[in-house]
Amino acid sequence: MPTSDDASEFTEPHDPAERAFGPRERLAIWLLLGSAFVVILNETIMGVALPELMHTLGISASEGQWLTTAFLLTMSVVIPITGMLIQRVPTRALFIAAMSLFSVGTLVAALAPGLSMLLVGRVVQACGTAIMMPLLMTTVVTLVPAGQRGRIMGRISIVMSVAPALGPTVSGMILEVLSWRWLFLIVLPIAVVALVLGGARMPNVGVRKRTTIDVLSVALSVLGFGGLVFGLSEIGSAANGNALVPPAIPAGVGAVALALFIWRQLALQRADRALLDLRTFKSRPYALSVILIACAAMALFGSLILVPIYAQNVLGLTPLQTGLLLLPGGLLMGLLGPVVGRIIDAKGIRPMLIPGTIITALALLSMGLFTETTTVWQVLATHLVLSVGLAGVFTPLFSVSLGSLPVELASHGSAMLSTVQQVAGAAGTALFVTVMTLISVSWAGGDPAAVDAEALAHGTRVAFIIGGVIASLGAIVALFVREAEAEQRSVA
């Protein structure tokens, strides 16, 4: 707890409904939203740049893919630790650390002479990115009154869903006229400005807990979440014959380590020392929301990887044209986020969540109709429908999940949500790519070299249909998600 000398450094954790939400708090939320958008955008910005990097740096596709894999691995390792960091470290200091890491990583990547240093820059970037999203969501739950939370969660959904969708578009537009280094040089001054403003204006929220760090929990989280993400990413590589190790090995190690991690947290939370407090799952709305976040993340990231592959390798579009194809959907999600948030504040989550999950499932199933003769306009229209569905899913889930937790568990809840989204996104990417590859090769008579546009189109159809089935299961789960005010203070 802060002493009387430094009490002004912290915002006491009163009930959010009773707390003033003034200009200083609004500025903090906007700083966090803007910073999070910039850092999350970098998750998907490298995919379109891979061909140029292969040519410029003289690397193979499997080596270049590590620029994304290493980013995802680092995110999955760091995010579980952020729940503890948010409770131990003042908000302003943690924001400065996150944006400093991201800025340094961006600078290193921009000046990298080769792949090794570029990988280092991406890993440092990911460390800052991993801290930012849980910090944003925890700050929102702590500062924003319940009656205004839907609108703010709508803006968070822009960050979580639109930023990754815009990554390929931004990348394609930059690479059309500039070298790959400008992917980082353009972002760097924006990150530095956010760092300076946040260092000067970011308030500290909540109270600090002077708890010790359980080293075993950290090690198990690294092996558990890192092993699962690495194993899932290697499934896609194995389908193309480029896996470094059999995917079952890291996935198996990750599953065992994750089981041990859960056992360890259940023991530590009795003394309030857990790295990730699993008492968050005692809230039924939160537990169901985590399942739905996983389904939505698989749909979002799976489509983000598969639609560009289909557009370029089946329809013959350029990287820039592919980025522009995805742009309207990303912008639509951004426009709908605040609208959905206002509806949630007025009428609750169900009028948006249930239709959103159904629309998402129908859009993915409709993508299962794509062929080598499908028009670009049909792809665009279907992607827009998918974007509408996802906009109706993410905002309600962020609102009901964290809103159902007591303030003292908000940091753990937001860290868990971010972790699940990251792992599910990796799983969706691996699943979609693996199914597409296996079906395409089989359609081509078992010869990878014989895969043509027709075979690849068949593979993408099957992958999208499987994604639609997963989203349909999510729609069934959505029927049971309800806001329960009584649960909001009874989890602990």
PETA-V637972 format. One record per residue. N is the residue number from 1. RES is the residue in one small letter. SS is DSSP state (@ for helix, = for strand, . for the rest). OMEGA is omega in degrees with one decimal (* if undefined). Layout:
# PETA-V637972
[[N;RES;SS;OMEGA] [N;RES;SS;OMEGA]]
This chain:
# PETA-V637972
[[1;m;.;178.0] [2;p;.;176.8] [3;t;.;179.8] [4;s;.;-179.0] [5;d;.;-176.8] [6;d;.;-177.2] [7;a;@;-179.6] [8;s;@;-179.3] [9;e;@;-173.8] [10;f;.;172.0] [11;t;=;-176.6] [12;e;.;-173.3] [13;p;.;174.0] [14;h;.;174.7] [15;d;.;-179.9] [16;p;@;-179.6] [17;a;@;-177.1] [18;e;@;-173.1] [19;r;.;176.2] [20;a;.;178.7] [21;f;.;-171.9] [22;g;.;-177.5] [23;p;@;-178.6] [24;r;@;178.8] [25;e;@;178.1] [26;r;@;178.1] [27;l;@;179.4] [28;a;@;179.7] [29;i;@;-179.3] [30;w;@;176.0] [31;l;@;179.8] [32;l;@;179.0] [33;l;@;-179.8] [34;g;@;-179.5] [35;s;@;-179.9] [36;a;@;179.0] [37;f;@;-179.0] [38;v;@;-175.2] [39;v;@;180.0] [40;i;@;178.0] [41;l;@;-176.2] [42;n;.;178.6] [43;e;.;-172.9] [44;t;.;-173.3] [45;i;.;-173.5] [46;m;.;-174.3] [47;g;.;-179.4] [48;v;.;-177.7] [49;a;.;-173.9] [50;l;@;179.3] [51;p;@;179.3] [52;e;@;178.4] [53;l;@;178.1] [54;m;@;-179.1] [55;h;@;-174.6] [56;t;@;-175.8] [57;l;@;179.9] [58;g;.;-178.0] [59;i;.;178.2] [60;s;.;179.2] [61;a;@;-179.7] [62;s;@;176.5] [63;e;@;-179.9] [64;g;@;-179.7] [65;q;@;178.6] [66;w;@;177.4] [67;l;@;174.7] [68;t;@;-179.1] [69;t;@;-179.8] [70;a;@;178.0] [71;f;@;-179.6] [72;l;@;179.0] [73;l;@;-179.4] [74;t;@;177.7] [75;m;@;-176.9] [76;s;@;179.7] [77;v;@;-173.6] [78;v;@;-174.4] [79;i;@;-179.5] [80;p;@;-179.1] [81;i;@;-172.6] [82;t;@;177.5] [83;g;@;176.9] [84;m;@;-179.0] [85;l;@;-178.1] [86;i;@;179.3] [87;q;@;-175.4] [88;r;@;-170.6] [89;v;.;177.2] [90;p;.;-174.6] [91;t;@;-177.6] [92;r;@;-179.4] [93;a;@;-179.8] [94;l;@;176.3] [95;f;@;179.6] [96;i;@;178.7] [97;a;@;-178.2] [98;a;@;-177.3] [99;m;@;175.7] [100;s;@;177.2] [101;l;@;-178.8] [102;f;@;-179.2] [103;s;@;178.6] [104;v;@;178.0] [105;g;@;178.6] [106;t;@;178.7] [107;l;@;179.1] [108;v;@;-179.8] [109;a;@;-178.4] [110;a;@;-176.7] [111;l;@;-174.0] [112;a;.;178.2] [113;p;.;-177.4] [114;g;.;-174.7] [115;l;@;-175.1] [116;s;@;-179.2] [117;m;@;175.8] [118;l;@;175.8] [119;l;@;178.0] [120;v;@;178.9] [121;g;@;179.5] [122;r;@;179.1] [123;v;@;179.1] [124;v;@;174.3] [125;q;@;-176.7] [126;a;@;178.1] [127;c;@;177.4] [128;g;@;179.5] [129;t;@;-177.1] [130;a;@;-179.4] [131;i;@;-167.1] [132;m;@;-174.1] [133;m;@;175.6] [134;p;@;178.7] [135;l;@;178.3] [136;l;@;-175.1] [137;m;@;178.3] [138;t;@;179.7] [139;t;@;178.6] [140;v;@;-178.7] [141;v;@;-178.1] [142;t;@;-172.7] [143;l;@;-167.4] [144;v;.;175.5] [145;p;.;-174.8] [146;a;@;-177.6] [147;g;@;179.6] [148;q;@;-171.0] [149;r;@;-179.0] [150;g;@;-179.3] [151;r;@;179.9] [152;i;@;177.1] [153;m;@;174.2] [154;g;@;177.9] [155;r;@;175.9] [156;i;@;179.1] [157;s;@;174.6] [158;i;@;-179.0] [159;v;@;-173.0] [160;m;@;-174.8] [161;s;@;-175.5] [162;v;@;-177.8] [163;a;@;176.0] [164;p;@;-179.5] [165;a;@;-179.0] [166;l;@;-178.2] [167;g;@;179.6] [168;p;@;179.8] [169;t;@;179.2] [170;v;@;179.6] [171;s;@;-179.3] [172;g;@;-179.6] [173;m;@;179.0] [174;i;@;-176.7] [175;l;@;178.1] [176;e;@;-175.0] [177;v;@;-175.4] [178;l;.;179.0] [179;s;.;-177.6] [180;w;.;-179.1] [181;r;.;-179.7] [182;w;@;172.1] [183;l;@;179.9] [184;f;@;-177.3] [185;l;@;178.1] [186;i;@;-178.4] [187;v;@;-171.8] [188;l;@;-179.1] [189;p;@;176.9] [190;i;@;179.6] [191;a;@;-179.1] [192;v;@;177.6] [193;v;@;177.7] [194;a;@;178.9] [195;l;@;-178.6] [196;v;@;180.0] [197;l;@;179.5] [198;g;@;177.9] [199;g;@;-177.8] [200;a;@;-168.8] [201;r;@;-175.3] [202;m;.;176.7] [203;p;.;172.5] [204;n;.;-177.6] [205;v;=;178.3] [206;g;.;177.3] [207;v;.;-178.4] [208;r;.;174.8] [209;k;.;-178.4] [210;r;.;-179.1] [211;t;.;177.8] [212;t;.;179.3] [213;i;.;177.8] [214;d;.;-174.9] [215;v;@;179.9] [216;l;@;178.3] [217;s;@;178.7] [218;v;@;-179.1] [219;a;@;-179.8] [220;l;@;178.2] [221;s;@;177.6] [222;v;@;-179.9] [223;l;@;-176.0] [224;g;@;-177.4] [225;f;@;178.3] [226;g;@;179.1] [227;g;@;179.2] [228;l;@;-178.9] [229;v;@;179.3] [230;f;@;179.1] [231;g;@;178.7] [232;l;@;179.3] [233;s;@;179.9] [234;e;@;176.6] [235;i;@;177.5] [236;g;@;178.5] [237;s;@;-179.1] [238;a;@;179.1] [239;a;@;177.7] [240;n;.;-180.0] [241;g;.;-176.2] [242;n;.;-176.9] [243;a;.;177.5] [244;l;.;178.2] [245;v;.;174.4] [246;p;.;-175.2] [247;p;@;-177.4] [248;a;@;-177.1] [249;i;@;178.4] [250;p;@;179.1] [251;a;@;177.9] [252;g;@;176.9] [253;v;@;179.8] [254;g;@;-179.5] [255;a;@;178.6] [256;v;@;-180.0] [257;a;@;179.4] [258;l;@;176.8] [259;a;@;177.7] [260;l;@;178.4] [261;f;@;179.0] [262;i;@;177.9] [263;w;@;-179.2] [264;r;@;-178.8] [265;q;@;178.0] [266;l;@;178.0] [267;a;@;-175.2] [268;l;@;-175.2] [269;q;@;175.8] [270;r;@;177.9] [271;a;@;179.8] [272;d;.;-178.6] [273;r;.;-175.4] [274;a;.;174.5] [275;l;.;171.3] [276;l;.;-176.1] [277;d;.;-175.7] [278;l;@;174.0] [279;r;@;174.7] [280;t;@;-176.7] [281;f;@;172.4] [282;k;@;174.9] [283;s;.;-178.5] [284;r;@;177.3] [285;p;@;-179.7] [286;y;@;-177.6] [287;a;@;178.9] [288;l;@;179.3] [289;s;@;177.9] [290;v;@;177.8] [291;i;@;-179.0] [292;l;@;176.2] [293;i;@;178.9] [294;a;@;179.2] [295;c;@;-178.7] [296;a;@;179.6] [297;a;@;176.6] [298;m;@;179.0] [299;a;@;-177.2] [300;l;@;-174.8] [301;f;@;176.1] [302;g;@;178.5] [303;s;@;179.3] [304;l;@;178.5] [305;i;@;-172.7] [306;l;@;-179.9] [307;v;@;176.3] [308;p;@;178.5] [309;i;@;179.5] [310;y;@;-176.3] [311;a;@;-175.7] [312;q;@;-172.4] [313;n;@;177.8] [314;v;.;-177.4] [315;l;.;176.2] [316;g;.;178.4] [317;l;.;175.4] [318;t;.;176.7] [319;p;@;179.2] [320;l;@;178.2] [321;q;@;177.9] [322;t;@;177.3] [323;g;@;178.4] [324;l;@;176.7] [325;l;@;-178.6] [326;l;@;-174.4] [327;l;@;-178.6] [328;p;@;178.9] [329;g;@;178.1] [330;g;@;178.3] [331;l;@;179.4] [332;l;@;176.7] [333;m;@;179.1] [334;g;@;179.7] [335;l;@;-176.1] [336;l;@;-176.3] [337;g;@;179.4] [338;p;@;179.0] [339;v;@;177.5] [340;v;@;179.7] [341;g;@;178.8] [342;r;@;177.6] [343;i;@;179.1] [344;i;@;179.0] [345;d;@;-175.8] [346;a;@;-169.8] [347;k;@;-178.1] [348;g;.;-171.0] [349;i;.;-169.3] [350;r;@;178.7] [351;p;@;177.8] [352;m;@;-173.0] [353;l;@;-176.3] [354;i;@;175.5] [355;p;@;-179.7] [356;g;@;179.8] [357;t;@;179.3] [358;i;@;179.3] [359;i;@;178.5] [360;t;@;-179.9] [361;a;@;-179.5] [362;l;@;179.7] [363;a;@;179.3] [364;l;@;177.1] [365;l;@;176.9] [366;s;@;176.4] [367;m;@;174.7] [368;g;.;176.6] [369;l;.;-178.2] [370;f;.;175.5] [371;t;.;178.9] [372;e;.;179.9] [373;t;.;179.2] [374;t;.;-179.7] [375;t;.;177.4] [376;v;@;-178.6] [377;w;@;176.9] [378;q;@;177.4] [379;v;@;-179.9] [380;l;@;-178.2] [381;a;@;-179.1] [382;t;@;178.0] [383;h;@;176.0] [384;l;@;177.4] [385;v;@;177.2] [386;l;@;179.8] [387;s;@;176.5] [388;v;@;179.8] [389;g;@;-178.6] [390;l;@;176.6] [391;a;@;178.7] [392;g;@;-179.1] [393;v;@;-171.3] [394;f;@;-176.0] [395;t;@;177.4] [396;p;@;-177.4] [397;l;@;177.5] [398;f;@;-177.0] [399;s;@;-174.7] [400;v;@;-175.9] [401;s;@;-177.8] [402;l;@;178.0] [403;g;@;-179.8] [404;s;.;-176.9] [405;l;.;170.7] [406;p;.;-174.7] [407;v;@;-176.4] [408;e;@;177.7] [409;l;@;-175.4] [410;a;@;-178.1] [411;s;@;177.6] [412;h;@;179.7] [413;g;@;-179.9] [414;s;@;177.2] [415;a;@;178.8] [416;m;@;178.1] [417;l;@;-179.6] [418;s;@;179.0] [419;t;@;-179.8] [420;v;@;179.5] [421;q;@;-178.6] [422;q;@;-179.4] [423;v;@;179.2] [424;a;@;176.6] [425;g;@;176.4] [426;a;@;179.3] [427;a;@;178.5] [428;g;@;177.7] [429;t;@;-179.2] [430;a;@;-178.3] [431;l;@;-177.3] [432;f;@;-177.5] [433;v;@;-178.9] [434;t;@;179.5] [435;v;@;179.1] [436;m;@;-177.4] [437;t;@;-177.1] [438;l;@;-179.3] [439;i;@;-179.7] [440;s;@;180.0] [441;v;@;178.4] [442;s;@;179.3] [443;w;@;-179.1] [444;a;.;177.4] [445;g;.;177.7] [446;g;.;-179.1] [447;d;.;-179.4] [448;p;@;-178.9] [449;a;@;-177.0] [450;a;@;-179.5] [451;v;.;178.6] [452;d;.;-177.3] [453;a;@;-179.7] [454;e;@;179.8] [455;a;@;-179.2] [456;l;@;177.2] [457;a;@;177.8] [458;h;@;179.0] [459;g;@;179.6] [460;t;@;178.2] [461;r;@;-178.6] [462;v;@;-179.9] [463;a;@;179.1] [464;f;@;178.7] [465;i;@;177.1] [466;i;@;175.2] [467;g;@;177.3] [468;g;@;177.3] [469;v;@;178.2] [470;i;@;178.9] [471;a;@;177.7] [472;s;@;175.0] [473;l;@;175.9] [474;g;@;178.9] [475;a;@;177.3] [476;i;@;178.6] [477;v;@;-177.2] [478;a;@;180.0] [479;l;.;-175.7] [480;f;.;-179.8] [481;v;.;178.8] [482;r;.;173.1] [483;e;.;-178.9] [484;a;.;-177.4] [485;e;@;-177.8] [486;a;@;-176.9] [487;e;@;-170.1] [488;q;@;-178.7] [489;r;@;-172.7] [490;s;.;-175.3] [491;v;.;-175.0] [492;a;.;*]]
